[in-house]
Amino acid sequence: MIQAAIIQVAAKMNRSLSVRSKKSHDSPSEKSAPKHRFTMASLRGIQQPELSKKLFKIIKSENHVIGAYESASRERISIASQISDWGEATADDSISDISDKIGVLLSEIGEQEDVFAQNLEDYRTVLKQIRNTESSVQPSRDNKAKITDEIQKLKYKEPQSTKLVQLEQELVRAEAQNLVAEAQTRQKLKEAYDLHSAAVIERAEKQILLSRHMRRLLQLLDDTPVVPGDIRPAFEHSAQARQILNDAEEDLREWQPSIDPVPSSATEMGANLMPPSTTGGQSTVDPSVAGGDEVPAQMESPAAEKRD
């Protein structure tokens, strides 16, 4: 709710081309409070397999990073209002107008931090899917190691045992499940950092765009020293300053990503997420052996999975 309120306030500020604070907005009850992020989900990392445990730590660290960007967004929007209020208090028409317009752009830059945090949350969600896959397939990996050990012992003690055939079939099934998990992990890793890198590029390009318009505003401010007794000319660039804000708004609205897509061969996988053979176009592993399904992702509901 706090985040939504900030975005609404920022949008309202941009429409009015000002970020001047109002006295009615200064009440303590309307100040944004930091979000409380502690959850019992951290206990889940204790009993997870080693690979899942490492991913669990990464996901928790990314949660703190996202919180930092959200905090930076709120602080930047607050500073935008403060610089505008300061300019008004100088009683200098030039500084007052320019500082107010700078405040609008700073507020928009702060809003981009919040958008970036939301995009990072999408990337973090994919990391969770990798973690869940690793956790799901670990029993199969352990079983594969156990079966391999049993086969070696049986070959040494009873090389003619009929149990060898059964064990070898179980080994093929375990290997197939591991291949499925590996395919999912590779696919999701590319997807996760495709989202991450695209979010970084979007944030950078939009903030560069806004900063360039801010530099255009600074060119309208005359800093020529005034000799004592002379009067500084009145500020005559209000219309130009307003047009700069309109240009910035239009550029943001028309912005489009200009990145090359990350290619993926995941669409070439069969129903079992197994690579097709070179002859029949189907998986070389029998579906009855592979299990016919992908490794379960163990996805939780959005409420349970929220920022864990």
N, C-alpha and C positions, 0 to 999 in steps of 0.2 A: 504493500500500500504506500509506503514512504517513497519507494522508487517511482511508482506511478504518479504520485503527487508532484514529485520534483520535475518529471517530464512535462506534466501539464502546466506547471508554473513557468518552466523554461519556454514552452510554446507560446504562452500568453505574453511573456516578456518580449519575444521576438516579434509578435504581431504589433506590439505597441512601440517597437524600436527603442525600448528603454528597459533598463534593469534597476531603476531607482526603487529603493525599498519604501514601503508604506508603513506608517507607525502602527497600523493595526496588525501588521505582519510580525511585529517584534516580540509578541508574547512568548514566554518560555514554552507554552504548551505546543507551539507550532514548530519548534526547533527539531531538526531531524536527530533521532537517537541512533547510536550505532546498533547494528543488528547483533543479536546474541546467537552465536553459531555453534555452541557446544551441543553435541548430540551423543547418545549412547552408541551411535554407529561406530565410534572409534574402537569399541570393544570387539568388533567383528574382525579386526585385523590380527587378533592374537592367535586364533586357531586356523588361519588360512595357510595353504601351501606356500612355499617360499616365493615362487614367481608371483602369485596373487598378492602376497604380503608386500612385495616391492611395489607393485602397481597400486596397492591400497595407500601406501605412503605418498606416492606421486599424486594420486587423486586428492588426498587430504591437503597436500601442499598447494595444489592448484586451487583448492577451495579458499585458502588464505590469500592467494594472489588475486582471485576474483573479488574477494572482500576488499582488498586494498584498492583496486581500481574503482569499485563502487564508492569507497570513502573519498578517493581522489576526485571523483565526479561531484560529490556533494560539496567538498571543500572548494573546488574550482568555481562552482556556481555561486557559492557564498562570497568568494573573493571578487567575482564579477560584480556583484551587487555593492560590495564595499568600495571598489574603485570608482563606481559611478557616484555613490554618495559623497565620496571624498571630493571628486571633481565639482560637484554641485556646491559643496561647502567653500570652495576657493573663491567664489564670486567672480570668476574669470569666465566669460562667455565661451571663449575658445576651448579652454581646458574642460569646462563643464560639458560642452557638446561632444568633444572628441572622446573624453573619458567614458561618457555614457555609451557611445557607440562601441568603444573597445570592450566595455562591460558586456554588451550584447554578444560580441564575438567570443569572448572568454566563456560566457555561459554556454554557447553552442559547443565550444571545445570540451567543456566539462560534460556536456550531454553525450559527446562521442565516446568519452571514457565509459559511460554507462552502457552504451551500445556495445562497446568492445567487451565489457564484462559479460553481457548476455551472450555474445558469440563464443566467448571462452567457455561458458557453461554448456553450450552445445558440443564443443570439442571434448569437454570433460565427461559428458554423458557417453560418448563413444569409448573413452578410456575405461569406463565402468563395464561396458560390454566385453572389452578385452579381458578385464579382470575376471568377470564371471565365466568367460570361456575357459580361461586358465584354471580357474577353480574347479569347473565341471570336469575337465579332462584329466586332472591329476590322478584320480583313482585308476583311470585307464592306463596311465603311464606307469603307475606303481604295479598294476596287474601285469603289464607287459614285461617289466623287469622280473617279476616273480615267475611268470611262465617261462621266460628265457632261462632262468636259473634252473627251473625244474626240468626243462628239456635237456640241458647239459648234464645234469645229474643222472637222468634216466638213460641217456645215451651211453654214459659211462658204466652204469650198473646193469641195465637191461636193454641193450641195443635193439632187441627184437620185440619189445613190448608194444602191444596194440594201443596203449595209452598215448604213445608218441603222436599218432595221427590226430587224436583229439586235441592234444596240447598245441600242435602246430596250427590247427584250425583256429584255436582260440588266440594264438599269437597273431595270425593274419588279421583277425577281427580287431584286436587291440591296436595293431599298427594302422589299420584303416581309420579307426577313430582318431588316432593321433594326427594322421594326415588331414583329416577334416578340420581338426582344431587349428592346425598350422595354417591351413588356407584361410580360415576365419580370422585368425590373428593378423596375418599379413594384410588382408583386405581392410580390416578395421583400423590397423595402424596407419595405412595410407589415408583412410577417410578422416581419422582424427586430426592428423597434422595438415591435411588439405584444408580442413576447417580452420585450424589454428593460424596457418600462414595467411589464408585469405582474410581472416579477421585483423591480423597485424597490418596487412597492406591497406585494407579499407580505413582503419583508424589513422594510419600515417598519411594517406592521400587526402583524407578529409581535413585533418588538422593542418596539413600543409596549405590546403586550399584556403582555409579560414585565416591562417597566419599571413598569407599573401595579401588578403583583403585588409587585414589589420595594418600592414605596412603602408597600404594605400591611404588609410586614414591618417597615419602619422605624417604623411607628406602634406596634409592640409593644415597642420599646426605650425604657425610661424614662430620660430624661436629666435628671431633677430633681436639682439639686445636693444633696449630703449634707453636713450639718453635721459638723465633726470630732467624733468620739466616737459618732456614730450609725452604725447598720449598714443598708446598703441592703437592701431586701426581696429575697427570693429570686425568681428569674425563674419566673413561673407561666404563661407563654404558649407553652410548647413544643408543645402539641397544636395551638394555633392556627397557629403557624408551619409546622408540618407540613401542616396543611390548606391553607394558602396555596400550598404547592408542589404539592399534589394538584390544586388549582384551576387553577394555571398549566398543569400537564400536560394536564388535561382540555380547557382552552380551546385549547391548541395542537392537540390531536387533533381538535377539532371545528371548527377554523378552515376557512372556505371563502372562495375569492376572491369579491369583490363588485364586480367591474368590468364595465363594458359592453363587449361584444365589438366589435372593429374590423371594420366591414363590408368585404366584398371582392366585387368584380364579376368576379373571375378565373374563377369557375365558369360565367360566361356566354360565355367564349371558346370558339371552335370548336376542332377538332382541331389546327389550326395555331397556336393561341393568337392567332388573328385575330378581331376583333369581328365578329359576325354582321351581315348586311345587314338593312335594315328590311323587305325583301319576302320573301326566301326563308329567313331564319333561318340562313343559312350565310355563310361568309366571302365577301366580294366579290372576293377574290384567288383566282385559279385555283390549286388545290393543286400542280399541276405547276410553277407559277411560284414559289410560296412555298416549295416544297421538301417540304411535307407533314410536316415535323418541327419541333420546337422547337429553339432554339439549344442545342447541346450544352453541358452544365454543366461538363464535364471534372472530374467529382468524383473525388477520390483515395480510396484505401482508408483506413479509420479509422486504421490504424497509421501510414501515410505522412502523413496529414493532422493527426495529433495535435499540438496546440499549436504549429503552425508560424506 
